[in-house]
Amino acid sequence: MNKRILWTLLAGTLAAGCSTPVKQSAPAAIDLANLDSTVAPGTDFYEYACGGWIKNNPLKPEYARFGTFDQLRENNREQLRTLVEELVSTPQQSGSVGEKISLFYSMGLDSTKLNADGAAPVKSQLKEIEAVSDDASLSKMIAVLHKEGMAPYFALFVGPDDKNSALNIVQLYQAGLGMSDRDYYLQEDEDMQKIRDAYKSYIQRLFTLAGYTPEQSRTAADAVLKIETGIARSSFSREELRNPQMNYNKLPVTDLQKQGGFLDWPVYLQTLGLHDVTELDAKQLPFYGKLTDFLKDIPLEEQKYYLAFNLLDAASPYLSDDFVAANFDFYGKTLSGKEEQQPRWKRALSTADNALSEAVGQMYVAKYFPPASKEKMQTLVGNLQKALGHRIAGLEWMGDTTKRKAQEKLATFTVKIGYPDKWRDYSGLAIQNDSYWDNVRRSNIFDMEYQLADAGKPVDKSRWYMSPQTVNAYYNPATNEICFPAAILQPPFFNPEADDAVNYGAIGVVIGHEMTHGFDDQGRNFDKDGNLTDWWTPEDSARFTERADKLAAQYDAIIVADTVHANGRFTLGENIADHGGLLVAHEAYRNSLGGKTVAPIDGFTDEQRFFLGYAALWAQNIRTEEILRLTKIDPHSLGKWRVNAALRNIEPFYEAFNITEQDPMYMAPEERVVIW
């Protein structure tokens, strides 16, 4: 768990582990059927570039949102299903990682056993929670649940010290909310009250399924909602969480005990095996004091109900169908607007993939990732770095001193492409034929112990924070690295057979986006070594903030649904990265031409194809409920605005499509924002 990342050796023989990469026919660089030519580019570029795709890909009941990103994930899922089902159908060596993947997946498919087990897999844990009798046993139980993958009250993880990035430190992060964001608890409008009522019914339903009496279930629901509301009132806002300096609070454990006395911290840390930890980074430090004040008036019995709910909520997707249905009815239907649960095989595959991610990733890379893709990506990344360096050198608002520091940071980027050089060893993970939930628990403990073992040790900069089969990318300020897993290096993001204009507009912008994260409103606070330090002159910092504030205001003005506005401050980092990625990738593309002229393809100039390639990444259909949910919890803007709102600031876009003052897409030059 690394909150700053801007959502592993094989023990045995894999049946599908030594395949030759599969050669697949690449789709057209730009599929004309995905466009809607009835809409003018200057009226609504998103509808023009993506309208055909949107019409041809209506939402299925199992999705709250489905776009080209999700389409690629679904294609990947089918590839992973083929790999895993090959394991299931082939005898595996006892204790091998192939056997572990096969058994884990098969248990997720075994509805007969899951339904026969019912709530039995969590009964012993519930009894342990019921046995909590004092502060020490409460502190111990919170540590046990944290180690098993839950996050009552707060979360603990181990990662690089923000101000000493070469060394790992124990870090605490506010958590404990079943509905993820504090607005669900604190906003008083009618829609939020309906969601809270549904949440309360969900809590009550879980306790009833677990064997509690109706009266106990109602009491538990009241207690859980009361405690989570108190946690919400104690929590930092989404905007406050974006301030790295505010969220760095390194202190001795003895000092934390004085401020966060709701927990016996020595008992908690010892239960986790952190016997030698004397100091840590309590990210949102005021949170613990406020929570302590609130919990003084909460009886132990109510806190035990809260812990029991954390267990039931976490376990419900891995228990009998009635638990799964209860979980889906609230999180899937009420919060996201989904109409139908995903097929069992998809859920089982995701669970096995999450538990043994790098083992599955090694199989995936061997069969589906051609070495040529990595080589071409390395060239693209090098070109993007040069372009960003050139843009930094030419910034009129930044002084020479800050520019030198920025160039140093850019030059020291670590670039990870495809897959790690060393795979993780899963020999210590036991997958057994007892219960699905017990295997999830063991895999969570395995992952947590893997992380806890790093406390106080030097940072391993070769470690990956995403698996190769993940359709995504990231920038990590603590290690100053950009990472592009193998799975994203496929159409529409990366098409080896496409013209350069489309690839630069697609994967080129993704590369530039991740690079720009090193210089967004959060990333700019970290130096070339990954340390949280102010390397900006006061004047340049003020100029950056002026431009960032202007960009945030642009997005604040967007109405995403009904009367709800986008949150330009919360999405600022991603919006800066989108803008920077577009400008850097466009410059890199122009540089790659060396002055040559490119002939049109399918009636589109290369400039037009660059922007069409970019827009195609964000085509999607989405339910209103999901729009409202993501606006609260997702720091990315919605797909439509990653296109329309971003491109209105990009001068080459105006030139490519002849956008004029008469067009709705037009924005006056003095209103546009260019940061990087």
N, C-alpha and C positions, 0 to 999 in steps of 0.2 A: 504494500500500500504506500504510494508516494503521492501526497496531496499536491505536490508542486508540478507534476508532469502535466503539461499543456496539450477521461472514458476523456537445456537442463538435463550424464553418460547412461546409456541404456543397459539394463541388467538382463540380458537375454537376447534371443533372436526374434526379430519382427518378420512376419510373413511378407509384409509389403515394404520392407525397409531398404531394399537395394535396387529399386526399380530405376529404369532410365526415365528421365523427365518426359512427360507426355507432350507430344506436339499437337496443339489444337489450332484449328483455323481461327484467325482473328476476325472479328466483325469489322464492318466498314468504319473508318475513322470518324465520319459523321453520317449517321443514319438520317436521311432526309425525312423519313416517316416520323421522326421525333419532333420535327418542327411544326409550327402552326403558322402557315403563310398568310392566314386571314388577319393576323395581328401584325402591325408594323413594328419593326425593331425599336423605333423611337417612342412608341406608345407604351409598350410593356415588353421589355426584352426577355424577361423570364418566360412569359407566355409564348412569345415568338420562338424562342429557342427550345422550349420544353413542352409546349402545349400538346403536341402530337403524342409524346411519351405519356403525359398525364392522362390523356384521353384513352390511350391504348393499354394502360395499366391501372385499372380501377382497384380500389382497396379491397382486399379479401377480408373476410370476417376476422381472421387471426391477427391482423395488423392494425395498429393505431397510426402508423406512418409507414410508408413504403416508397423508397426512391431508388435511384441508380446505385447508391451506396448499399442499400439493403439488397438490391438485386444481385450485386456482386457477392455479398455475404451469403445469399441463398445458393448461388453457384458454388461457392466454397464449401458450404455445408453439404451439398451433394457429393463433392469430391471427398470430404472427410468421411461421409457415410460409407462410401465405397471402400475406403481404406479400413475403417473400423469393422465393417461387416465381413471383409476378407479375413480379419483376425478371428472374428467369431466363428467363421466357417472352417477354420484351419486349426488343428491341434497346436497349442502353445506350450512351450517349455514351462514347467512348474516354477512359479516365482518370478518369471520373466515379466518385463514391462508389457509385452504383448498380451500375456494372460491377464494382467491387471486392467488394461484398457478394455479387453474383451469382457471380463467379468463385471466391471463397473457399468458398462453400457448395457449388458444383458439384464442386470438387476433393475435398471431403470425401465426396461421394457416389460418386466414381469408383473403385470397388473394383478395377477392372481395372488402372488405372495404379498404385494404391497397392500392389497385390500384385506387380506387375511390378517396381516400384522396390525392394521389399524393404528391406534395410538401407542401400541406396545413399545416401539423403539425409543420413545421419549419418557416413558414412565419412570425409569430409574433416575433420570435427570430431574424430573419434576419433584421426586421425593427428596433429592439432595437440596433443592431450592427450599422446599417446605421445612427442611431441618435447620435452616439458617436461624440462629438465635441471638446473635449479638453483632457488634460492629466488626469484629475480627472475622467471623464466619461470613458476614456479608461481603467484606472486602475480598476474601478468598474466592467466594462464588463469582463475583464480578470478574476476577482474573481468569477463572476457569472458563467462563462464557467468552471472554475476549480471546482466549487461546483457541477456542472452538469456532471462531469466525464471526461471533456476534459483537455488537457494539453498544451495550447498555451504558447510558450516561455519556461516555466518551469513547474514543478509539486510541489504541497505542500502536505505533509502528516504529521501525528503526530505519534511519536513513542518514545521509550526510548532514553534518552540522552546517546550518546556513552560514555561519561565520568562521567555520573551520572545515571546509568542504572535503578535506582529505580524510577526515575521521567520521565514522558513524556514531550517532547519538540516539538515545531513546527520545521519542517525541510523542506528545499527546495532542489529540485533535478533538474538538467538540463533536458530539454525535448524539445518539440516543433517541432520535425521532423516527418513528415508524413511517411517517408521511414525508420524510426527507427535508422539507423546508419549513421554517418557522411560520411563514405566512399562513399555512394551512390551519395553524392553531390560534393565530392572533388576529387575523382579519375577521371583521364582524358582518360581512355582507351575507346575503341569503344563500348564495351558491356555496360559500365556504361552510356555512352552518350545515347544509345538506351533506357535504363531504364528511364533516365531523360526525354527523349522525350515522352515516354509513360506516365510518371507521369504527365507531363504538359498537355497532351491530356485528362487524367483522370480529372484533376482539371477543365479544361475548360468544360468538359462534365457535371460535377456536377452543375456548375453555369448555364449552359444552361438549364438543367433539372429543376433548381430552378426558372427559368423565367427571367434570365438576358439576355440581348441582346448578339449577337455574339461578338460584339466589347467589351462589358463589360467583357464577359467571357475570352476573350484573354488577356485583361488587368489584370484581376484577376489572371490568370495562371502565367503571367510574375511576378506579385508582390509576389505571394506565393513562387515561386521557388527562387526569389531573397532573400526574407526574410529567408527562410529555409536554403539557402546556407550560409547566414550570421550567422545564429544560429550554423550551422555545424562548421564553422571556429572558433567560440567562444567556442566550446564544448571540454571537456576533451576526450581523446582517450579511447578506451575500456580498454587498459592496465592501464592507469592512474586511471580509476575508481576503479581498484582493490586495490588501496593503501588507507587503512582506515585513516591513519594519514593525508594524503593530502586532504581527503574528509571530514575532520571535521573542521568546521569553525564557532564556536559559537561567536556571536557578538550582540551588541545592534541594534535594528531596526534603530536607528538614524545613526549608522555607515553604515548600509546597504544602507540607503537612499543616502549617500554620494558616494558610489561606484556603486550602481545600480540605478541611477537616471532616467532610462527609465520608472520607475514605481513610482507612489505616494504610497509608502508602507503603511502609515497609512490608507489611503482610502481603499486600497486593503484588509488589515487585518480586518478593521471594517466591510466591506461588507461581509466577511466570518463569522462575529460574534466573531472574536478574539480581543475583545476590550481591554483586559488586557495584551496582549503579548508585552513585552518590549525587549525581546531578542529571537533569534532563531539560528538554525544551518543552515547556507547557504552552503551546502555541497561543491559544486564546486565554491568557492567564486570568483576566477578570471573570471569565465563565465559571471557574472553579469556586471562587469566593461567593458569587451569586447563587450557585447551585447549593453550596453549603448552607447558606442562609435559608433557602427555600426548603431544603430537606429536613431542617430541624423540626419542622411541624408535620412531617410525614411519618406515620407509624411504620414500624418495620414490616408489619403484615402487608401493607400496601406496596412497599418496595419489593416484597417477595412476589406479589402478583405481577409487578412490572418486569421482574427478571423472568418469571415464568412465561410472560407474553413474548419477550425477546426470543426465548427458546422455541415456543410454538410457532411464532411468525417465521423464524429462520428455517425450521424443520418442515413446515407445511407443504412446500413444493415437492418433498421427498417422502411423503407419507401416503396414506390411502387416498382414493379419489375424492372423498368428501373433504379432506383437508385441502387438496389441490384446488378443488372447485371454490372453496371459501376464499383462498388466497387470490385466485384469478378474478372472482367476482368483485373484489375490492380494488386490487391494484390494476388489473387488466381492464375491467368494464368501467368501474366508477371513475378512477383517476385518468385512464388513458382512452376510454371509449372503444376498446376492442369488443368484438362481438363473440369471438370464439377462441377457445384455448388452442395453442399450437399442438400439432400431432405429438403423440408420446415419443416417437423416435427423435424428433428435434430436441425435445427437452432432455432426453437421456443422452443424446450426443453432446449437447452443450455442457452437461454436468461432467461427463468423462473427459471432455476436452479441457475444461477448466481445471480439473484435478491433476491431469498429467499433460499439461499444455505443451511443454517442450518435447516430450516423448512423441506426442501426436505431431508436433511441428517437424520433427526430424523425418517422420514418415512422409509428411506433406511435401517438404522440400525435395526429398529424393525423387518423388514421382511427378511433381507439378511445377517445379521452379527451375527454368533453364539458366545455366551460368551466364548466357549472353545477356539476359535481362539485368543481372548485377553489373556487368561491365558497362552497359549503356547507361545505367543509372549513375555510375561513378562519374562518367563524362558529363552528364547533365548537372550533377551536383557541383562539379568543378566550375562549370560555366555559370551556374547561378551564384556561386560564391564570388566569382570575379565581378558579376554584374552588381551584386549588393555592395561590394567594395567600391565600385565606381560610383554608385549612387551616394554612398556615405561621403565620399570625397567631394561630391558636388553639392551637398546640402547647403543651401544659403542661410539656413537658420542656426546651424551648428558651428561652433568655434573649433579652431585647430586642435586645442588640447583635448577636447572630448572626442573629436574625430579620431585622433591617434589611439585613444583607449578603445573606441568602437572597432577600429580596424584590427587591433590586437585580439580582441575577443572573437571577431569573425575568423581570423586566421587560425585560431586554436580550436575551432569546432571539431568535435569528434563525430564522424559520420558512420552510421551503422546501416547496412543494407542487406536485406534478405533474411539472414539468420545468424545466430551467434557462432563464434569460432569453437566454443566449448559447450557441450550439451549438459544439461542438469542430470544428476544421478537420482533415480527414483527407487533405488534398491531398498531404502529405509521406509518406504510407504507400504503399509499393509492393506490390501484390498481383500476382504473376506466375504464369505457367503452367509453373513449374519443378517444385516439389514442395510437397505439403501442409505438411510440416514446415518447409520454408524460409519459407513464408508465416507460419506460427505464430511462427517466430524473428523475422522482420521486424516483426511486429506487437508482439511483446514488446519488441524494441529501441525501436520507435517510442514505446511507452508509457513505457519507462524514460527515454528521452531527454526526453520531455515532463516527467517528474518531476525529472530532474537539472537541467533548465534553471531550476528554481525555487530552487536552492541559493543562499542568501545574499540572496534577494530578498524583498520584502514579501509577506505572505500574501494570496492572492486569495480573499476570503471568498465570492465568488459561485460558486466552483467546487463541483460536486457530486461526491460520493463513491459514488453509486449511479446507475445508468442509470434512465430513466423506466419502462422495461419490467420492472424488478426488483420482485418481490413481496416487499417487506420495508420496513423503515424504520430510521432510525438517529438517535442523538445523538452529536455530536462535541464533546468538552469543549474542544478547542483553539480552536474558533470559536464555542462556545456556541450551537450550532445544532441544530434538529430538522428532519428531512427525511422527507417522505412521498411516494415516487415514485407516478406515475400508476397503475401496475399494481396497487398494493395497494388502490386506491380503487374496489373492486368487491366484490360479495357473495362470501363472507359477512362481509367486513370492513366494507364500506360499501355500503349499499343505499339509493339515493335514494328508493325507493318504500316503504321500511320505516318502521314507527313509530319514534319517537325513542328509546323505551326500548331497542330492539334495537340501533340505531346507536350509542347511547352505551355500551351494553355491549360492543360490538364495536370499531369504529374509535375510539370515545371512550376505551376502555381502552388501545388502542394509542397514542393521542396522549398520554394520561396516563403510560403506561409510559415513553415516550421523554423526556418532561419530567422524570420522576422520576429518570432516569439522571443528570441534572445534579446530583442530590443523593444518589446511592447511595454505596457504600463507596469507589468510585474517583472518580466525578464530583464529589463534595463537596470534593475536594482542589483543584479549579480554581475560580478566581474568575470574576466576570462578564465579564472580558476574555479568559478562557481561559488564564490563567497559573496554574501550579502554586504555590499559596501557601496558607498556613494562615489562613483568615479566621474560624475558629471560636474561641470562648473555650475554655479547657481543660475547664471544667465541662461545656459543651455537647458537646464532642467525646467526653468520657467517657460521657455519657448516650447519645449515638448509638451508640457502640461496644457498650455494654451491651445495647441493644436488637438491634443487628445480630448480636451473638454468640448471642443467644437464638434469633433466626430461623435462623441457620446450624445450630444444634443441632437444630431441628425437622426440617430437611431431611436432616441427617446420619443421623437415625433411620430414614429411609425405605429399605426394601429394594427395589431396582429389579429384580433378577433373582437367582435362586438365593440366595446369601448375600452378594451384593454390595450395598453401601449407596450411596446418593446422596452426593455431595460438597457439603455445604451451604456450605462456605467458598468453593469454586470457583464455585458458582452464585449466590453471595450477591447480586451486583449485579443480576442478572436477576430474582431473587426479590424483592428490595426494589422493583424497578421494577414487577413484576406487582402487588404489594400496593398500592403507591402509585397505580398506574394505576387499579386497581379503586375505591379510595376517592375519588380525585379525580374520575373519570368519574361515579361515582354521585352525588357532591355536585353536579357540574355539571348532571346530568340533573334532579335535584330542583329546582335553582335555575331551570332552563329552564321548569318547569311554572308558576312564579309562583303557587303555591298551588292550582292547578286539580287536579281529580280526573280520572284517566284510566280509562275503562271497560275491562274485561277484553277480551282478544282470544283466540279459540280456547280459552277457559276459563282463561287465564293472566292474572294481574294484570300491570300494567306492571313492578312490582318483580321478579316472577318472570321476565318476558321479558328484563329487563336481564341477569340472570345466565345465562339460557339462551343469549342472544346471545353472551355471553363464552365460555361453555363450547364452543359450536359451533366456535370458532376452532381448538381443539386436538384435535378428533376425529382419531384416527389408528390405523392398524395398524402394528406394528413387530416385526421379528425380534429374537430374543434376542441374536444377535451384534451387531446394531446398537445395542441398548440398552447393551451392555457397551462398545462403541466410543465412543458418544456420551457416556457417563458419564465417559470419560477426556478427551475433547477438546472437548466442547461446554459453554460456560458457562451454557446454558439448561437448566432442568429439563425432564424428559420431559413430554409433553402431559398425561398423566393427573395429574401432580403440579402442573402449572401451574393445574389446576382444583381438585382436592381439597385439596392442601396450602395453596394460597393462600386459598381460600374459608373454610377453618376459622378464619381470623383476621379475617374481615370480618363485623361485627355485623349489617349490613342483610341479609346472606344468611340468617342464622339467622331473622330476622323474616319474610323473604319466604316461606320454606318451612317455617316452624314447626319448626325443628330443636331437639330437646330433649336432655336428659341421657341419654336412653335410646338415642339414635341414634349409630351409629359415627362419623358426621361431626362430632359434637359435640366441642368442646374447651373446657375450663373457662376462664372469662374471665381468670383470673390467668395462664394459660399463653399467651394470645394475644399477638401482637406487633403493635403499631401504631407505625410510625415516621413516615411522612408521611400 
